[in-house]
Amino acid sequence: VARAVVASASMDADGARRALVVFATSEGHTAQVADRVAERLRVGGFDVRVSPVDTAPDDAATYDVIVVGGSIHMGKYSHELADWAARHVERLPGGPAAFFSVSLTSAQHTPEADAQVEEYLMTFSRSTGWTPELIGLFGGALLYSQYGWVKRRLIRSIARQHGQGTDTTKDYDYTDWADVEHFGDRCAELVPAA
């Protein structure tokens, strides 16, 4: 976790602080994480806009806090997410902004897995020019029910190597949802109430 920046809150017409949660997802699990973060921001008193990266607004500077999230697939975050962050890099370090990462690697809790996740984050930071104030790392999910035949076989082979679920008739959720909620609360704390 990097530095935490506290900024004065601006209010929308209703007097609420504004938050933007932008995410990229493949099978929908990262969208669920984004929704849970948004839920905690709402509890913290924010008016929240949740947006997939392909429809994310370009008016990032009008939000009091921005949360960006993505999942790791084939060793990298989506190009669209990196492109969006790079386009808004001037706004992201200028005010409270956080990043969350969803991956099966984060669920492993080994020194090797931790080093791999750190490398994913560093690559993302280098490609976007952005170092987030707050970072959340969450285990992902094996959603066999949503994979095609080839992907299901490939993912099962990888899961076997890492001691994760291999029964392709089931889905496996490795996300610690209490951690996600704690991260959402910390995002809300980046901008104090007026």
Number of C-alpha atoms within 10 A of each C-alpha: 11 10 10 18 16 14 15 14 17 16 17 14 7 7 12 18 26 22 27 25 25 25 29 25 22 13 15 14 20 26 22 12 25 26 19 18 28 26 17 21 27 20 13 19 16 24 20 22 17 20 18 20 22 12 10 17 13 10 10 17 14 15 22 26 28 23 24 26 26 27 28 21 13 7 13 16 22 19 12 14 24 23 14 18 22 19 14 18 16 14 19 24 16 11 21 26 28 27 24 24 23 26 24 22 21 22 21 16 10 11 9 11 16 16 13 15 21 14 14 16 21 14 14 21 16 12 14 18 18 21 20 22 20 20 22 18 25 24 20 23 21 24 18 22 13 13 15 9 10 8 12 17 15 11 18 18 13 13 16 12 10 14 9 18 19 20 12 16 8 11 15 15 15 19 21 13 15 10 13 21 18 14 24 27 19 20 28 25 17 22 25 14 16 10
